[in-house]
Amino acid sequence: MSLQIALRKKASALTALVTAAAIALTPFSTAHAQAKGPPVLRDTETEQLLREYTRPILRAAGLEKQNIQMVILNDGSFNAFVADGRRIFVNYGAILQSETPNQIIGVLAHETGHLAGGHLSKLREQLAAAQTQMIIAMLLGAGAIAAGSTQRGTGNNGLANVGAAAMSAPQEVIRRSLLSYQRQQEENADRAGVRFLTATQQSPKGMYETFKRFTSESLFAARGADPYLQSHPMPAERVAALQEFASSSPYWSKKDDPALQLRHDMVRAKISAFMERPETVYRRYPLSNDSMPARYARAISTYLHGDLRSALAQIDALIQVQPSNPYFYEVRGQALLESGKAAEAIAPLRKAAALSNNSPLIEMLLGQALVGTDNKAYTDDAVRILRAAVAREPEAILGYSQLAMAYGRKGDYAEADLASAQAAYLRGDNKTARELATRAKTRFAVGTPGWVKADDIVAAKPPRN
């Protein structure tokens, strides 16, 4: 029994090692954060731009029909990674720090290379094989220790020493093997990303520029490091190989389209305004800067920090320049809504929803404004809009919570309880979700769609940590 415990501890240590390595391999509302998992930022404008960045790359990689989602994390560091086969995670810091579309597109192409290569599933296979090897080696080593201990009375414990070495040595060998495997995956993802960019007639220069920038920042940290203990290739070697491969692309010197550069700069300005301190925003976008991104950033920052009248004047000036930009109307409506002026927020949010092809996130803001007026004449409209929004965004807590309020105002308490239960479940409050769903079941006729949904929540088991 003690041997089994020891083996489990050793295996657990190995699992922790390779799990950490796997995380290292996987090199933010502005709207509404999710309650489960990592802190997620939602913003229609930013998400739409990222989808447009990735769509041609996914097509080139043969992943267009896989419904790969872009997830923005609330983290200011420069990072992007894949943690499953369905999503590419991007820190808002990676977007903010990418000066050109091509730079963030290059990073997304690299991550697509991981998805196309099936690197995560292959890594899991490597981890399983490594753990098996580790357990076998430990069994052999433990056997040698046991055999050596029976001979200690004769003064011969050499076999026991050999057994102890046999238990410790495999960890290092297996660790080096796994890290070497990960380095190869990174190199393969680099090359695949360049191929996807070339296939879509985009420059791989942005990928090279980004990796080169971080190479110079990591060279000092890597100085004197054992290259065989690095989960990624040694920076200088990796960037040199990338440059040689990427510079051969016929699109190496191709520049980003000016209209795309402007959209990229507008999103960066928006992220800065929502996520950075006002003094930082004004250092980035001083009053002397009269560009659209600078005006956008200052308008948002102004409303966030209390000067609604000035913010609305700045937003209206932006709308005069781009009267078909849905996100200017969205910001105007959001500013009014968050300032307690729900009725005034309805018109700009309706306009934003229409211009954005009924974006569900914007529809949820519109539903919130309709509910927030306390005008029962808006109730049916709010229910209709919010039901459509949550049908397209079934994990949005705001949509369900506002829908519950709208149903409650309408006197439909069965649907109100169900929507509240769904919101609680998404927040991770399983106890409240079950209580509300149980009550909803008593209000619905048995077997109706509402009853079935409530029953599903009652029967759902909380996810294991």
Secondary structure as GFF3:
##gff-version 3
##sequence-region A 1 465
A	DSSP	alpha_helix	2	25	.	.	.	ID=ss1
A	DSSP	beta_strand	40	41	.	.	.	ID=ss2
A	DSSP	alpha_helix	44	60	.	.	.	ID=ss3
A	DSSP	three_ten_helix	64	66	.	.	.	ID=ss4
A	DSSP	beta_strand	69	73	.	.	.	ID=ss5
A	DSSP	beta_strand	80	82	.	.	.	ID=ss6
A	DSSP	beta_strand	87	91	.	.	.	ID=ss7
A	DSSP	alpha_helix	92	97	.	.	.	ID=ss8
A	DSSP	alpha_helix	101	116	.	.	.	ID=ss9
A	DSSP	alpha_helix	119	149	.	.	.	ID=ss10
A	DSSP	three_ten_helix	152	154	.	.	.	ID=ss11
A	DSSP	alpha_helix	158	199	.	.	.	ID=ss12
A	DSSP	alpha_helix	205	222	.	.	.	ID=ss13
A	DSSP	three_ten_helix	227	229	.	.	.	ID=ss14
A	DSSP	alpha_helix	235	246	.	.	.	ID=ss15
A	DSSP	alpha_helix	258	275	.	.	.	ID=ss16
A	DSSP	alpha_helix	278	284	.	.	.	ID=ss17
A	DSSP	alpha_helix	292	304	.	.	.	ID=ss18
A	DSSP	alpha_helix	308	321	.	.	.	ID=ss19
A	DSSP	alpha_helix	326	338	.	.	.	ID=ss20
A	DSSP	alpha_helix	342	355	.	.	.	ID=ss21
A	DSSP	alpha_helix	360	372	.	.	.	ID=ss22
A	DSSP	three_ten_helix	376	378	.	.	.	ID=ss23
A	DSSP	alpha_helix	379	392	.	.	.	ID=ss24
A	DSSP	alpha_helix	397	410	.	.	.	ID=ss25
A	DSSP	alpha_helix	413	427	.	.	.	ID=ss26
A	DSSP	alpha_helix	430	443	.	.	.	ID=ss27
A	DSSP	alpha_helix	449	459	.	.	.	ID=ss28
###
